[in-house]
């Protein structure tokens, strides 16, 4: 398939897709070798720690305080709330991260907030097209949310996927609701300036579309908060470039899970030690771990990042509170004076939730 966005003046463009900005070695083996080895060893082992959701602070979510606020819904789905605007990253609310409803990685617990519990979403940031980041049923549900569709900021090529798969997509005209970004593109959205930044990764949704759409990370700058969302990434010069370009971030959401075995994962997923280095590269005052504890994608137990991140912070002599791991459904607010995220107001009394997403909100999958 030819790349409809191809620009021969840009080295990361190819006639049929995209490539990383900095060349890196191919993983030292193949996918099927990894699958055979993990089946033989019975991996991943189940977690030993309780990773279940806490009762969400719905009062804070629907009546946010006059400070920036962040809620971890699960995996790489975060709700960022500032000045009455609600931003969602890589929304995945389905039971499985898979093209099939009956196979593929299954959620270890329901989302920390269900689709019905979300406030009206204004902006959605998509990092790339893997199934644990771009979920058709979830974006379809958001496109038809009461009060009108959000704006979707997506990498190049995913705009065409939206046009084919998501009813209500508008790519042009007076009021588009999906906008495609190349690396280093930027756009304003209300008080935000969004920048799409390169990281080392790849894209595919099938056997024959590898790297036909772009991937990346997002810098979201607001007068009251400088926020970076890593998406998925292997460690590379890219994060040092981001730090040199932007100087610092107040809060960075950085992937910390899905990293074993290193011989296969190193080029595409950072481990906790590299995540701490990324935090330092980009100058993050506070980091939040994402891409862990939700879907069993690789060989380490779902709770292994907890111990490995704690050890990495100790070795790097970084205070543990600077790199937080939320509970699913947890909300914290930005304390600008202390330059860290702190627990939101006491959560309301827990009440039963309807988590039958596949039968209701996601029936259009």
ROBA-611217 format. One line per field, with one value per residue (C-alpha): x negated, y, z; residue number from 1. Coordinates in Angstrom, 3 decimals, padded with zeros to 6 digits. Each point is the difference from the previous one (the first is absolute). Example, Ala and Ser with C-alpha at 12.3 -4.5 7.8 and 13.67 -1.06 7.14 Angstrom:
BEGIN
u <- c(-012.300,-001.370)
v <- c(-004.500,003.440)
w <- c(007.800,-000.660)
k <- c(1,2)
This chain:
BEGIN
u <- c(000.000,-001.358,-000.429,002.531,-001.975,-003.397,-002.411,-003.413,-001.593,000.684,-002.405,002.540,002.441,-000.178,002.061,002.092,-000.069,-002.341,-003.172,-001.668,-002.087,-002.995,-000.874,-000.092,-000.722,002.832,000.996,-002.381,002.415,003.515,003.524,000.706,-003.181,001.186,003.467,-001.434,-002.288,002.693,002.428,-002.710,-000.757,003.650,-000.385,001.165,000.485,003.063,-000.523,-000.271,001.094,003.546,000.307,003.761,001.661,000.767,003.388,-000.371,000.355,002.957,000.597,-003.491,000.270,003.294,-000.660,-003.766,-001.835,-001.675,-003.314,-001.181,001.194,-001.005,001.857,-001.461,002.715,-002.377,-002.852,-000.707,003.458,-000.218,002.493,-001.665,002.238,-000.998,002.126,003.215,-001.532,-000.219,-002.775,-000.158,-003.076,000.076,003.551,000.418,003.130,000.564,-000.501,-002.779,-002.840,000.587,001.768,002.078,002.591,-000.757,-003.834,-003.046,-001.183,002.840,000.336,-001.157,002.669,002.612,-000.919,-000.402,002.752,002.570,001.072,003.243,-001.937,-002.111,000.676,000.485,-003.321,-001.337,-003.256,-001.354,-003.705,-000.959,-003.648,000.105,002.227,-000.766,003.121,-000.843,-000.123,002.510,003.231,002.712,002.919,-001.279,-000.586,003.374,001.659,-001.842,000.900,003.693,-000.258,002.897,-000.717,-002.069,-003.164,-003.383,-002.910,-002.408,-003.696,-001.576,-003.252,-000.227,001.916,002.357,002.205,000.753,000.719,002.555,001.632,000.415,001.026,001.611,003.328,000.150,-003.664,-000.611,-003.483,000.628,002.506,000.924,000.153,-002.338,-000.160,-003.063,-003.349,-003.136,-003.482,-003.492,-002.933,-000.726,003.451,001.865,003.493,001.975,003.079,001.558,-002.733,-002.111,-002.789,-000.432,-003.281,-000.448,-003.488,-002.050,-000.751,-001.398,002.799,002.006,003.579,002.234,003.503,-000.407,-002.584,-000.526,000.171,-003.170,-001.053,002.603,001.238,-002.157,-000.558,-001.229,000.393,001.889,-001.121,003.021,-000.898,002.359,-000.743,000.578,-001.502,-002.597,000.982,-001.657,001.607,-002.553,002.132,-002.123,-003.728,-003.354,-002.863,-001.659,-001.410,003.568,000.680,-003.211,001.142,003.364,-001.719,-002.236,002.987,002.433,-002.290,002.227,003.429,002.001,001.563,-001.035,001.989,-002.680,000.373,-001.486,001.415,-000.052,-003.794,-000.960,-001.799,-002.504,-001.531,003.314,001.563,-002.950,000.318,003.723,000.802,-002.059,-000.419,000.240,-003.717,000.333,003.241,-001.907,-002.583,002.769,001.385,-003.421,-000.513,003.166,-000.383,003.211,000.664,002.543,000.474,002.968,-000.400,002.288,000.122,-000.016,002.372,002.902,-000.732,-002.437,-001.886,-003.497,-001.889,-000.261,002.873,002.357,-001.241,-003.739,-000.388,000.779,-003.155,-002.150,000.876,-000.705,-003.422,-000.780,000.860,-002.233,-002.948,000.486,000.340,003.375,002.590,002.709,002.791,-001.261,001.125,003.480,001.994,003.734,002.677,002.486,002.631,-002.196,000.132,-002.730,-000.346,-003.057,-001.482,-002.006,-001.739,-001.243,-000.427,001.640,003.335,001.933,003.113,003.252,002.774,001.374,001.888,003.719,001.561,-000.526,003.045,000.617,-001.236,001.226,-003.060,001.818,-001.629,000.092,003.766,000.793,-002.368,-002.197,002.709,-001.178,-003.306)
v <- c(000.000,003.416,002.587,002.771,002.359,-000.763,002.934,-000.936,002.941,-001.675,-002.851,-001.857,-000.250,-002.900,-000.509,-002.644,001.260,001.249,-000.922,000.993,003.138,-001.870,-003.440,-002.836,-003.719,-002.391,-002.069,-002.938,-002.725,-000.438,000.204,-003.723,-000.890,002.287,-001.563,-003.528,000.915,001.704,-002.905,-002.470,002.038,000.698,003.781,002.423,-001.048,001.507,003.099,-000.467,003.537,001.350,002.154,000.489,003.347,002.357,001.708,003.016,003.523,000.882,003.262,001.193,-001.346,001.778,003.066,000.379,002.442,003.125,-001.830,-002.448,-003.524,-003.442,-003.338,-003.355,-002.082,-002.825,-000.949,003.232,001.505,003.172,002.783,003.416,002.859,003.675,003.163,-001.863,-001.959,-003.799,-001.778,-003.785,-001.961,-003.299,-000.947,-003.777,-001.074,-003.376,-003.296,-001.092,001.779,-001.936,000.055,-002.943,000.155,-003.583,-000.150,002.075,001.757,000.398,002.705,-000.981,002.349,002.357,003.586,002.311,002.128,-001.458,001.831,000.939,001.540,002.276,003.713,001.453,-000.482,002.987,-001.347,-003.516,-000.644,-003.202,-001.166,-002.839,-002.701,-003.142,-001.609,000.886,003.687,000.435,-001.846,000.268,-000.519,002.598,002.735,-000.729,000.432,003.272,001.267,-000.343,001.303,002.235,003.635,-000.639,-001.751,000.962,001.150,-002.850,000.770,-003.017,-000.981,000.135,-002.833,-000.611,002.749,-002.312,-002.878,002.240,000.872,-003.708,-001.251,002.729,001.499,003.747,000.585,003.366,000.534,003.275,002.804,002.696,-002.247,-003.037,-002.261,-002.117,001.657,-001.879,000.994,-000.646,000.100,003.572,001.215,002.129,001.411,002.067,-001.322,002.535,000.905,-003.030,-000.252,-003.608,-001.200,-003.437,-001.341,-002.893,-003.084,-003.380,-002.476,-001.408,-000.516,-002.761,-001.378,-003.001,-002.115,002.279,003.597,000.345,003.644,001.299,002.422,002.177,-000.316,002.435,001.845,003.154,003.182,001.914,003.468,002.094,003.149,-002.012,-003.373,-001.334,-003.635,-002.760,-003.301,-002.573,-002.513,-003.112,000.353,-001.683,002.011,002.289,003.454,001.222,000.665,001.993,002.046,000.602,001.204,002.351,001.388,000.558,000.467,-001.615,-001.460,000.202,-003.449,-002.808,-003.201,-002.574,-003.664,-002.358,-003.429,-002.685,-000.293,-003.694,-001.772,002.757,-001.761,000.455,003.066,002.375,001.728,000.686,000.258,001.649,-001.694,001.833,000.850,001.603,001.694,001.775,001.069,001.301,002.029,001.577,000.483,002.047,001.904,-001.248,001.322,-002.795,-003.251,-002.374,-003.617,-001.265,-003.090,-002.422,-001.957,-000.256,-002.374,-002.920,000.716,-001.316,-002.380,001.887,-000.234,002.976,001.218,-000.362,003.680,001.007,-001.655,000.709,003.706,000.352,-001.628,002.194,003.189,-001.042,-000.706,003.352,001.787,001.423,000.463,-002.627,002.594,001.569,-003.049,-001.088,-003.113,000.666,-002.497,-000.633,002.715,002.238,003.776,002.418,003.773,002.072,001.883,002.698,001.152,-003.502,-000.857,-003.382,-001.789,-000.444,-001.985,001.682,000.761,-003.022,-002.237,-000.347,-003.092,-002.934,-001.106,-002.880,000.477,-001.445,-001.379,-001.961,002.174,-002.503,-000.390,003.706,002.867,-002.120,-001.941,001.499,-001.879)
w <- c(000.000,-000.933,002.741,-000.744,002.269,-001.554,000.001,-001.486,001.823,003.363,000.838,002.172,-002.928,-002.455,-003.166,001.793,003.594,002.708,001.876,003.253,000.138,001.438,-001.435,002.527,-000.198,-000.681,003.070,000.429,-001.010,-001.283,001.337,-000.284,001.902,002.819,-000.014,000.179,002.884,002.063,-000.458,001.016,003.152,000.856,-000.253,001.061,003.608,001.717,002.148,003.758,000.912,-000.122,-003.132,000.132,-000.549,002.833,000.147,-002.283,001.347,-002.202,001.818,-000.900,-003.565,-000.712,002.160,-000.330,002.268,-001.312,-000.470,-002.664,000.728,-001.319,000.221,-001.062,-001.656,-000.915,-002.336,-001.941,000.450,002.092,000.640,000.280,001.185,-000.094,-000.048,-000.810,-002.892,000.025,-001.928,-000.467,-001.144,-001.954,001.048,000.390,001.900,-001.634,001.802,-002.367,-001.783,-003.175,-003.368,001.253,002.806,001.109,-000.149,000.802,003.175,002.486,002.644,003.475,001.429,-001.457,-000.876,002.982,-001.533,-002.368,-003.125,001.737,002.885,-002.194,-000.166,-003.459,-001.795,-001.955,-001.430,-000.615,-000.623,-001.848,000.070,-002.568,-001.448,002.036,001.434,003.603,-001.028,-002.825,000.789,-002.632,002.366,002.448,-002.568,-001.589,003.401,000.597,-003.465,000.914,003.575,001.112,-000.738,-003.111,-001.057,001.451,-002.106,-000.809,-000.516,-001.733,-001.761,-003.791,-001.633,002.903,-001.422,-002.940,002.418,001.756,-003.312,-000.806,003.445,002.104,-001.031,000.513,-000.920,-001.647,-001.409,-001.788,-000.361,002.473,003.051,-000.231,003.034,-000.929,-000.681,-001.078,001.204,-001.240,002.411,001.091,-001.048,002.523,000.393,002.450,001.761,002.338,002.526,-001.005,-002.530,-001.120,-001.510,-001.587,000.736,-001.321,002.086,-001.011,-000.703,-002.927,-001.174,-001.381,000.373,-002.298,-001.767,-002.988,001.271,002.091,000.415,-002.437,002.682,002.252,003.769,002.629,003.285,000.940,001.737,001.249,001.230,002.113,002.009,003.193,-000.961,-002.437,-000.674,-002.048,-001.005,-001.123,-001.872,-000.599,-000.553,-000.025,001.449,-002.553,-000.647,-000.521,003.687,000.367,-002.999,001.665,003.161,-001.989,-001.885,002.864,002.991,002.586,000.701,003.201,-000.446,-002.353,-000.529,-000.826,-000.953,002.606,-000.918,-002.722,-000.140,000.300,-001.588,-000.668,-003.013,-001.789,001.668,000.440,-003.367,000.465,003.751,002.729,003.377,003.374,000.030,-003.427,001.071,002.783,-002.567,-002.268,002.918,000.416,-003.751,-000.415,003.283,001.630,003.494,000.592,-001.900,-000.057,-001.081,-002.771,-002.261,002.923,002.251,-002.457,-002.902,000.257,-003.222,000.740,002.284,003.304,002.522,-000.101,003.381,-000.750,-001.020,003.606,001.370,-003.054,-000.057,003.735,-000.507,-003.027,001.896,002.890,-002.305,-001.752,003.372,-001.024,002.779,-000.318,000.132,-003.234,-002.026,001.073,-000.792,000.333,000.906,-002.825,000.398,002.183,-000.388,001.038,-000.350,-000.895,002.950,-001.763,003.187,000.842,-003.706,000.381,-000.301,003.242,000.846,-001.007,002.453,001.913,-002.360,000.297,001.491,-002.336,-001.938,-002.406,-003.554,-003.244,-001.762,-002.705,-002.651,-002.818,000.311,000.239,-000.776,-002.261,-001.775,-003.274,-000.005)
k <- c(1,2,3,4,5,6,7,8,9,10,11,12,13,14,15,16,17,18,19,20,21,22,23,24,25,26,27,28,29,30,31,32,33,34,35,36,37,38,39,40,41,42,43,44,45,46,47,48,49,50,51,52,53,54,55,56,57,58,59,60,61,62,63,64,65,66,67,68,69,70,71,72,73,74,75,76,77,78,79,80,81,82,83,84,85,86,87,88,89,90,91,92,93,94,95,96,97,98,99,100,101,102,103,104,105,106,107,108,109,110,111,112,113,114,115,116,117,118,119,120,121,122,123,124,125,126,127,128,129,130,131,132,133,134,135,136,137,138,139,140,141,142,143,144,145,146,147,148,149,150,151,152,153,154,155,156,157,158,159,160,161,162,163,164,165,166,167,168,169,170,171,172,173,174,175,176,177,178,179,180,181,182,183,184,185,186,187,188,189,190,191,192,193,194,195,196,197,198,199,200,201,202,203,204,205,206,207,208,209,210,211,212,213,214,215,216,217,218,219,220,221,222,223,224,225,226,227,228,229,230,231,232,233,234,235,236,237,238,239,240,241,242,243,244,245,246,247,248,249,250,251,252,253,254,255,256,257,258,259,260,261,262,263,264,265,266,267,268,269,270,271,272,273,274,275,276,277,278,279,280,281,282,283,284,285,286,287,288,289,290,291,292,293,294,295,296,297,298,299,300,301,302,303,304,305,306,307,308,309,310,311,312,313,314,315,316,317,318,319,320,321,322,323,324,325,326,327,328,329,330,331,332,333,334,335,336,337,338,339,340,341,342,343,344,345,346,347,348,349,350,351,352,353,354,355,356,357,358,359,360,361,362,363,364,365)
